[in-house]
């Protein structure tokens, strides 16, 4: 069982390190899991939550998209 758990953790950390820059990274430090989320991932999460809260309203979704664009340009150093 320990071998299977160790293999799963290895696969998980390899896949997390090769993911896109706006992904969540997982690392093991002092035997504990640490989950770190980049600013780009936080922008995407905020935008998703905003869109869900809009309930299908077009104007509201546009405001969410504008906020996502501003967040990405400010925190990710790239254009949306």
C-alpha angles and dihedrals in degrees: 000000000000090000091053091048092049091050091050092050090049092052091046094052093045092051092046092052093051095047127106118287093254093058129105115261124214124202135171116228124173090349093303130108116244119194116199124185122199123230089250091057090049090053090052092047092050091050092050092050090047092052092049090051090052092069093210099311109148097211092049092050090052090053089051091051091050091050090049091051092050092046093050093047091048101042108024100044093230136098121254 
